[in-house]
Amino acid sequence: MKVTGFSFIRNAVKYDYPIVEAITSILPICDDFQLALGNSEDDTESLIKGINSDKIKITRTTWDDTLKKDGKVLAVETDKAFDSIPSDTDWAFYIQGDEVVHEKYLPIIKDAMVKYKNDKDVDGLLFQYEHFFGSYEYVGDSRRWYRREIRIIKNNKNIRSYRDAQGFRKRDNSKLKVKEIDAYIYHYGWVKNPIFQQRKSNYFHTLWNGGTSQEASDGQTFDYSFIDSLALFKGTHPTVMKPRVQNQSWDFKFDLNKKQYSLRYGVLMFIERLTGWRIGEYKNFKKV
């Protein structure tokens, strides 16, 4: 069984992406790794080369700025990385630049790939998610966060990145048939120094709404207090993330009793916590 990891990245230094941690977290179970390295304005290439692994293959790309609206360019760059995967690969393991896998899940993931490798009714594997917010001690626990997404797919080039690259579908727009596994993706996209977070937020506004990025001015910081609800994270972080966790340079505290949502939203949250059923949940996949 051959496994190829893949991802895309641009301006990882400028926006403080944990791309090194993302790649190295899954590298132990990958035979190689294909990275679409976008035209960056910083030292992202040196950052990647610093991983010092002959498994990593870099494809240099240029982002199409006409595809910024609705995040389409992110899907295009994902497909570039996926299309560079050689034909002898069985499974393609997708990891975004702010996602990390805890080492405790690697045996579970590998076992699932072995189990479903020859199952023609399985297009991919579905992961659980933890979304960190504000600091490394809090996770999102409201309906605003997606709970599951596809991160491993068969090496079938009929599969394409969907919309803003959150998930995948086939070229005919049909949903992938997936097996859900008991492994988590740790999403750190909302955990960084508030200055970097504001810089990233300004840039990402252009990816969904078009227009020109307005850089955060010196001292302008992101306001994390708008969040509706958080919970304490009770687990451990991946080993590759521990230096970032230990070197957190900003303070963020949240009142766990504070719930900033409507009565209707509160009722939906109560039902979900009581039964596990998220009413009206968006599912870009078919579980088999």
PEZIJO-V740002 format. One record per residue. N is the residue number from 1. RES is the residue in three letters. SS is DSSP state (~ for helix, > for strand, _ for the rest). PHI is phi in radians with two decimals (NA if undefined). Layout:
n->{N N}
res->{RES RES}
ss->{SS SS}
phi->{PHI PHI}
//
This chain:
n->{1 2 3 4 5 6 7 8 9 10 11 12 13 14 15 16 17 18 19 20 21 22 23 24 25 26 27 28 29 30 31 32 33 34 35 36 37 38 39 40 41 42 43 44 45 46 47 48 49 50 51 52 53 54 55 56 57 58 59 60 61 62 63 64 65 66 67 68 69 70 71 72 73 74 75 76 77 78 79 80 81 82 83 84 85 86 87 88 89 90 91 92 93 94 95 96 97 98 99 100 101 102 103 104 105 106 107 108 109 110 111 112 113 114 115 116 117 118 119 120 121 122 123 124 125 126 127 128 129 130 131 132 133 134 135 136 137 138 139 140 141 142 143 144 145 146 147 148 149 150 151 152 153 154 155 156 157 158 159 160 161 162 163 164 165 166 167 168 169 170 171 172 173 174 175 176 177 178 179 180 181 182 183 184 185 186 187 188 189 190 191 192 193 194 195 196 197 198 199 200 201 202 203 204 205 206 207 208 209 210 211 212 213 214 215 216 217 218 219 220 221 222 223 224 225 226 227 228 229 230 231 232 233 234 235 236 237 238 239 240 241 242 243 244 245 246 247 248 249 250 251 252 253 254 255 256 257 258 259 260 261 262 263 264 265 266 267 268 269 270 271 272 273 274 275 276 277 278 279 280 281 282 283 284 285 286 287 288}
res->{MET LYS VAL THR GLY PHE SER PHE ILE ARG ASN ALA VAL LYS TYR ASP TYR PRO ILE VAL GLU ALA ILE THR SER ILE LEU PRO ILE CYS ASP ASP PHE GLN LEU ALA LEU GLY ASN SER GLU ASP ASP THR GLU SER LEU ILE LYS GLY ILE ASN SER ASP LYS ILE LYS ILE THR ARG THR THR TRP ASP ASP THR LEU LYS LYS ASP GLY LYS VAL LEU ALA VAL GLU THR ASP LYS ALA PHE ASP SER ILE PRO SER ASP THR ASP TRP ALA PHE TYR ILE GLN GLY ASP GLU VAL VAL HIS GLU LYS TYR LEU PRO ILE ILE LYS ASP ALA MET VAL LYS TYR LYS ASN ASP LYS ASP VAL ASP GLY LEU LEU PHE GLN TYR GLU HIS PHE PHE GLY SER TYR GLU TYR VAL GLY ASP SER ARG ARG TRP TYR ARG ARG GLU ILE ARG ILE ILE LYS ASN ASN LYS ASN ILE ARG SER TYR ARG ASP ALA GLN GLY PHE ARG LYS ARG ASP ASN SER LYS LEU LYS VAL LYS GLU ILE ASP ALA TYR ILE TYR HIS TYR GLY TRP VAL LYS ASN PRO ILE PHE GLN GLN ARG LYS SER ASN TYR PHE HIS THR LEU TRP ASN GLY GLY THR SER GLN GLU ALA SER ASP GLY GLN THR PHE ASP TYR SER PHE ILE ASP SER LEU ALA LEU PHE LYS GLY THR HIS PRO THR VAL MET LYS PRO ARG VAL GLN ASN GLN SER TRP ASP PHE LYS PHE ASP LEU ASN LYS LYS GLN TYR SER LEU ARG TYR GLY VAL LEU MET PHE ILE GLU ARG LEU THR GLY TRP ARG ILE GLY GLU TYR LYS ASN PHE LYS LYS VAL}
ss->{_ _ > > > > > > > _ _ _ _ _ _ _ _ _ ~ ~ ~ ~ ~ ~ ~ ~ ~ _ _ _ _ > > > > > > > _ _ _ _ _ ~ ~ ~ ~ ~ ~ _ _ _ _ _ _ > > > > > > _ _ _ ~ ~ ~ _ ~ ~ ~ ~ ~ ~ ~ ~ ~ ~ ~ ~ ~ ~ ~ _ _ _ _ _ _ _ > > > > _ _ _ _ > > _ _ ~ ~ ~ ~ ~ ~ ~ ~ ~ ~ ~ ~ ~ ~ _ _ _ _ _ _ _ > > > > > > > > > > _ _ _ _ > > > _ _ _ _ _ _ _ > > > > > > > _ _ _ _ > > > > _ _ _ _ > > > > _ _ _ _ > _ > > > > > > > > > > > > > > _ _ _ ~ ~ ~ ~ ~ ~ ~ ~ ~ ~ ~ ~ ~ ~ ~ ~ _ _ _ _ _ _ _ _ _ _ _ _ _ _ ~ ~ ~ _ _ _ > > > _ _ _ _ _ _ ~ ~ ~ ~ ~ ~ ~ ~ _ _ _ _ _ _ _ _ _ _ _ _ _ _ _ _ ~ ~ ~ ~ ~ ~ ~ ~ ~ ~ ~ ~ ~ _ _ _ _ _ _ _ _ _ _ > > _}
phi->{NA -1.94 -2.12 -2.07 -1.43 -2.66 -2.89 -2.38 -2.78 -2.67 0.97 -1.17 -1.29 -1.02 -1.89 0.97 -1.45 -1.43 -1.15 -1.10 -1.14 -1.05 -1.13 -1.18 -1.21 -1.93 -1.00 -1.04 -1.90 -1.91 -1.39 -2.73 -2.53 -1.83 -2.09 -1.52 -1.68 -1.28 -1.15 -1.69 -1.85 -2.42 -1.79 -1.06 -1.07 -1.13 -1.03 -1.16 -1.12 -1.17 -1.12 1.03 -2.23 -1.34 -1.32 -1.51 -2.01 -1.82 -1.97 -1.40 -2.27 -2.11 -1.25 -1.55 -1.20 -1.37 -1.85 -1.20 -1.05 1.11 1.26 -1.02 -1.06 -1.16 -1.19 -1.07 -1.20 -1.07 -1.12 -1.07 -1.16 -1.12 -1.20 -1.46 -1.26 -1.17 -1.19 -1.47 -1.34 -1.59 -2.07 -2.01 -1.79 -1.60 -2.43 -1.50 -1.17 -2.12 -2.04 -2.42 -1.87 -1.21 -1.05 -1.19 -1.60 -1.04 -1.08 -1.11 -1.13 -1.10 -1.04 -1.16 -1.14 -1.13 -1.10 -1.87 -0.96 -1.78 -1.49 -1.23 -1.55 -2.04 -1.61 -2.93 -2.07 -1.81 -1.80 -1.49 -2.31 -2.07 -1.89 -1.44 -2.52 1.44 -2.69 -1.37 -1.77 -2.09 -2.23 -1.22 -2.30 -1.94 -1.30 -1.26 -1.78 -1.29 -1.64 -2.52 -2.81 -1.40 -2.27 -2.21 -2.31 -1.15 -1.39 -2.05 -1.28 -1.38 -1.53 -2.27 -1.14 -1.92 0.94 -1.74 1.33 -1.21 -2.47 -2.40 -2.51 -1.51 -1.04 -1.48 1.32 -1.33 -1.31 -1.34 -1.58 -2.30 -1.83 -1.40 -2.10 -1.56 -2.48 -1.97 -1.74 -1.66 -1.74 -1.90 -1.16 -2.01 -2.29 -2.93 -0.86 -0.97 -1.23 -1.16 -1.13 -1.18 -1.05 -1.15 -1.07 -1.07 -1.19 -1.15 -1.02 -1.28 -1.23 -1.81 -2.06 1.31 1.56 -1.81 -1.20 -1.88 -1.15 -1.15 -1.28 -0.97 1.55 -1.23 -2.19 -1.36 -1.67 -1.36 -1.27 -1.25 -1.09 -1.42 -2.86 -2.41 -2.28 -1.28 -1.44 -1.81 -1.70 -2.05 -1.48 -0.99 -0.97 -1.16 -1.62 -1.04 -1.03 -1.15 -1.08 -1.21 -1.77 -0.96 -1.88 -2.38 -1.87 -2.57 -2.19 -2.32 -1.35 -1.14 -1.46 -1.43 -2.18 -1.77 -2.60 -1.26 -1.06 -1.06 -1.08 -1.10 -1.13 -1.08 -1.15 -1.10 -1.08 -1.11 -1.21 -1.38 -2.04 1.48 -1.61 -1.71 -1.11 1.30 -1.15 -1.34 -2.25 -1.64 -2.95 -2.15 -1.34 -2.13}
//
